[in-house]
Amino acid sequence: MNNKKVVIIGSGLGGLSTGVILAKNGYQVTVLEQGIQIGGCLQCFVRRGAKFETGMHFIGSAAPGQVLDQLMHFLEINDKVKLSSLDPTGYDMVSLKGERFKFPMGRQRFIDQMSEYFPDQHDNLVRYCDMVERVANASSIHAFKYAESTAAVDVESQIRSINDVIEEIITDPKLAKVLVSQLPLYGAERDKTPFSTHAFIMDFYNKSAYRIVGGSDCVADALVGVIEKYGGKVLNKQKVSRILCDDTHATGVETVDGNLYEADIVISSAHPQRTVEMLGDTSLIRQSYRRRISAIPQTMGSFTLYIHFKDGKVPYMNYNFYSFKNDTPWYSEVYDETTWPKGYFYMHHCSEEGQKWGKSAVLMSYMKLDDCAKWIGTKVGQRGQDYEEFKARKTEQLLELLENDFPGIRENIEHVYSSTPLTYYDYTGTEGGSMYGIAKDINLGAACRVSHKTRIPNLLLTGQNVNSHGMLGVLVGSIVTCSELLTSEKIYNQIIESNK
Ligand SMILES: Cc1cc2nc3c(=O)[nH]c(=O)nc-3n(C[C@H](O)[C@H](O)[C@H](O)COP(=O)(O)OP(=O)(O)OC[C@H]3O[C@@H](n4cnc5c(N)ncnc54)[C@H](O)[C@@H]3O)c2cc1C
């Protein structure tokens, strides 16, 4: 026990996993969450008996011995989080203007399936897979061997865009589009998003893909249990309004209700923009840092439908579905009143292993917070009739698309609810209501990267804006942040030890 007090702001995956690692290593951890529910993007909600996930829906690389499985053992949540494999012959299905393509798990199965669609591209597909694997493996961060910095990630793949790399390798333009059609998973934009982002996600899911049985809140509950087991606390309804500092260091935090928490170390998993606001006007942080943080672009937000099916009517869909109205997934984020929605992605909720019927599903389509600008500042549930009408109109447009892809499905829907980027903004504080936090842009380079360290020696950052979003991206980020206090070698050895 080193008795150092750590206060962590935010109880999403980043805050909780950072809390687990430090609590296991003798720190006195207190996690403060502004919301009523713990979990951030791991939150679920139940309405009229149907359960819905609001953020994380499926995870990869979690088969025994794979990287996420090893991390779940290290975090001591492996026996609490039950996983259900998606269809290995097609965990994802994409539809480009009605033409469908399956994404199977495993390198060889993937090459064989894609070569069936595009026979003359077999050799290029092999080169593409080699490239994806090279990038994923070159990153010491993803292999969590040293967990020191993102510098080890193959540099070329960080400065070249996804389309630049893929269109050089793949000579069939249609296949080049198919290969990026899961881009809503990482909010990719043409000529901006680095190839490395694509490679990590593709490698992550290609190795294995699972839904979390019972919903992603099981992950949050399990992490809270481990923090408490090691003597830590996770407190809800504790919105931090200020990070308190003396002349050189952070000394603790204050909540909107005036509660004070002293700390030797403060770690924020809130969006960096929110963290900067919590720092007030302290001179410990430079103006140039504040300006840079506020100038970083965000990934897209989403308009989300939560669909409750009638009992025993819709077969459980053991794969995820991505639909694009046009023959390209690119530029889905560029739309106006007449062209929205350009597509959607759609996933069933897994409530039990081997389930026969779909009980609930989510359907997401890109949306900017700007579309909801006139309701910013209003409260959840009290935004007014015009907001409800806006949501009803958008819901109708998306259900029409769904019906097009799955004829007859509408008559099997019992209830449907919706949320906008404003909902995410209000619930998690993520800038712009964005899905995955800050956007990586090759044109901005390091200017759009957020380090886990700040100029305040005992103020660290964690969560999806450090390293990367998603289950693996956030956990690797937590390891990077904790290495600052524990050393990466120590964490690495603990991971190995916990998997013996
Ligand atoms: C719609 C959607 C779908 C997704 N699907 C997947 C998926 O299928 N697979 C996958 O791996 N990933 C997915 N992700 C990404 C993944 O869920 C996130 O990257 C990850 O959960 C983010 O964790 P975090 O801790 O960084 O942030 P968050 O979950 O946003 O947590 C931050 C927490 O900080 C709290 N907070 C903020 N300000 C304060 C304050 N002042 N005081 C106290 N608390 C504060 C917030 O309330 C929140 O709980 C999805 C995300 C979204 C939004």
The ligand as a Gaussian input file, in Angstrom:
#p B3LYP/6-31G(d) Opt

LIG

0 1
 C      -22.573000       5.190000     -30.044000
 C      -21.269000       4.567000     -29.703000
 C      -20.992000       3.267000     -30.113000
 C      -19.776000       2.667000     -29.779000
 N      -19.561000       1.361000     -30.136000
 C      -18.419000       0.743000     -29.732000
 C      -18.238000      -0.640000     -29.969000
 O      -19.111000      -1.323000     -30.511000
 N      -17.077000      -1.216000     -29.559000
 C      -16.099000      -0.502000     -28.915000
 O      -15.060000      -1.078000     -28.551000
 N      -16.262000       0.817000     -28.672000
 C      -17.395000       1.443000     -29.053000
 N      -17.585000       2.771000     -28.774000
 C      -16.484000       3.519000     -28.159000
 C      -16.354000       3.256000     -26.673000
 O      -17.609000       3.075000     -26.102000
 C      -15.645000       4.455000     -26.051000
 O      -14.425000       4.709000     -26.729000
 C      -15.307000       4.270000     -24.561000
 O      -16.334000       3.637000     -23.864000
 C      -15.011000       5.648000     -23.989000
 O      -14.644000       5.555000     -22.637000
 P      -14.095000       6.848000     -21.880000
 O      -13.937000       6.470000     -20.473000
 O      -12.951000       7.405000     -22.594000
 O      -15.220000       7.966000     -22.058000
 P      -16.721000       8.030000     -21.535000
 O      -17.364000       6.711000     -21.612000
 O      -17.348000       9.165000     -22.264000
 O      -16.569000       8.391000     -20.001000
 C      -16.276000       9.686000     -19.544000
 C      -17.039000       9.841000     -18.238000
 O      -16.634000      11.055000     -17.630000
 C      -17.779000      11.617000     -17.025000
 N      -17.532000      13.045000     -16.802000
 C      -17.324000      14.013000     -17.737000
 N      -17.151000      15.207000     -17.133000
 C      -17.232000      14.979000     -15.798000
 C      -17.132000      15.822000     -14.645000
 N      -16.952000      17.139000     -14.753000
 N      -17.256000      15.264000     -13.424000
 C      -17.449000      13.920000     -13.270000
 N      -17.576000      13.082000     -14.334000
 C      -17.460000      13.605000     -15.581000
 C      -18.882000      11.351000     -18.015000
 O      -20.159000      11.484000     -17.431000
 C      -18.543000       9.924000     -18.432000
 O      -19.191000       8.976000     -17.624000
 C      -18.801000       3.392000     -29.048000
 C      -19.081000       4.685000     -28.628000
 C      -20.303000       5.265000     -28.937000
 C      -20.600000       6.637000     -28.443000

